[in-house]
Amino acid sequence: MEKLFNILKKNLWIEVSPSMDTKSNEWIAAVYKYKEGEWMPELTEGNFRTAQDAYLWAFGQLDNYEA
């Protein structure tokens, strides 16, 4: 959780959720940036086998992301 709060200080947030296609059991990750009074999606990716895989991808993107 601490890692999530640290990115929040940079006006960024990660959301991981299951795919709407419940048969696939896949996960989707999104990186949001807070600007102009609302959260806007900056990066998205899907087809992750687990929620942990999705979080790992998102945090990996933030390592190289210039907000």
Secondary structure, DSSP 8 states (H G I E B T S, - for coil): -HHHHHHHTTTEEEEEEE-S-TTT--EEEEEEEEETTEEEEEEEEEEESSHHHHHHHHHHHHHT---
